[in-house]
């Protein structure tokens, strides 16, 4: 790993996603996904959907929900650590924020949540998109 990569990883680990909570909205999430499917990638979209459905669950504690909303707000926001428009790397920081939130919410991701996320993937991208997922 280069020094540049190490700095990026450290910046992402120290990222305060709480400040992105005000960027979150359900319609903003759907719009971001629709407009950037190819750039974001199926796996990150699936993880974002897992988070979306976990946050709606009555079993999800407020603290976890706040982290999820911050991560989804970060995904939606065009103003983040690495601008989304940068070819090839624009969504790398978004993917890291989503992955960190998934790790935080992992205990609340059950089969029902996975089924909801998979159904939405099929709705958005078609049945073939499921081949690219590995839960």
Steps between C-alpha positions, in 0.01 A plus 500: 500500500645841404521796736224667296272197557585498872406866531172437322423201724579705811283789378210262438537336842490842667215629286218659700200364311267652758529834323345344190173400669329814369586391144294183538156456353332194355435674168862622493621142548285365214608786271871449578472126433301546178741757358820318602431126484799422281739720698391389847479130419253230595675396823508851646140560395401173669682601818330841491165325464580274795564812704186668373282206607680453834436868581128442441494202734343554842783283644767749392625715790507877455882514519538244218228674297686832537820340365309345211334829409839672515654242267208517256514880514871477416417281199237748383713811552710602201734685739710242676861392547542390137259676261261254340570624149864383507527206257588167657534623859205734550297256706786326685453711812123455481549123480727512806243701699223259399716197590580649841130558568418144389758372749338713769150377412595138421322351800171654379529370143283191490351285223197728467722806450712311245185392313373859486834626369524220243143568382584868455815407304283291267253789472776750419743290298333173404545141610848468345640756745461245784781293346745774602407481868658289765324554830 
